[in-house]
Amino acid sequence: MTTAAILGAGAMGTASAWILAQHPDCSVRLWGRNPDYVRQLAETRENLRLLPGCVLPPSIRVTSSATEALDAATVVFWCMPMRGLRDALQLLGSDVPQQSLQVSTIKSIENSTLLRPTEILAAHLPDSRIAALGGPCHAEEIVRRKPASIVVASTDAGAAEHIQALMSTEFLRIYANTDLAGVELAAALKNVIAIAAGICDGLELGDNAKAALITRGLSEMVRFGSALGARPATFFGLAGLGDLITTCSSRHSRNRHVGERLGCGEPLQSIEQSMAAVAEGVATARSVHQLAHERGIEMPIAEQVYRVLFEGRSPREATLELMNRPLKFEISDHRTNSAAGNHA
């Protein structure tokens, strides 16, 4: 019997609990920080604010008690926004069984430290095995049993395979990967590119522009990930290309939604204030901007997203600057005298 604690009762946390409850050999506890919110969720068995229509089975224990949620847990899922991870670790860390398997569903890079979520978890829980989920996994579709495939990554292949077996169902196919850094970086970076894709939609630039942006955005993701030690192939898998396609095109995508409204002329502050959930790409754009500058990684699309978000550049000005960059070869090879990192 596996005992799973799901920390965070947002859309992803609710969906993760619902998926795990499909397995009769898994005992599931869903923890939320707000007692009133948790009480309502426990009574209605439905996350009416973020995931309406998903009815939690009676087997899922919904609680605001850390002790109750984490007692004898063998697997712990961290399902909050990046900005809440350290607070959650401070609040819950002493109750987390040290030998449990930690699974991050967070798709971001911390602003203050430039660390990935699993790096933060590993520092706080050094005796635990660590894994991360990535890939196209909009909770709204998964809980309606629409077919999907995602990836679980861990440097410990056995940990990845354990989560793979635990979460796979007839409608959700899980692949395993040992490139933990690649899966996490891909998951974070695609959110920044999705904001740019939304800007394309808001400006009504058309299908050609959006296809070019997604393609060149993937090139930036590969270049960035390679510079940070990830395997390039990972970015052409579910965590990279797969999630990029979904996040840049789906009506469920919060990051694309932010970009679209920016493209229509709305200020970022009013967009974020009106949203029930967090668009991780906004904060991630800061981290990507800083890392790219520190390491000399050319990221023209991510750079323009950063300038639109935080420096007051208009989306149309950002588009014109991208289109008027110096002409280059699409792909580096031995016939060009430039390094791969100089091609964008």
Secondary structure, DSSP 8 states (H G I E B T S, - for coil): -EEEEEE--SHHHHHHHHHHTTSTTEEEEEE-S-HHHHHHHHHHSEETTTEEEEE--TTSEEES-HHHHHTT-SEEEE-S-GGGHHHHHHHHGGGS-TTSEEEE------TTT---HHHHHHHH-TTSEEEEEESS--HHHHTTT--EEEEEE-SSHHHHHHHHHHH--SSEEEEEES-HHHHHHHHHHHHHHHHHHHHHHHHT--HHHHHHHHHHHHHHHHHHHHHTT--GGGGGSIIIIIHHHHHHH-TT-HHHHHHHHHHTT--HHHHHHT-SS--HHHHHHHHHHHHHHHHT---HHHHHHHHHHHS---HHHHHHHHHTS----SS--TTSSS-GGG--
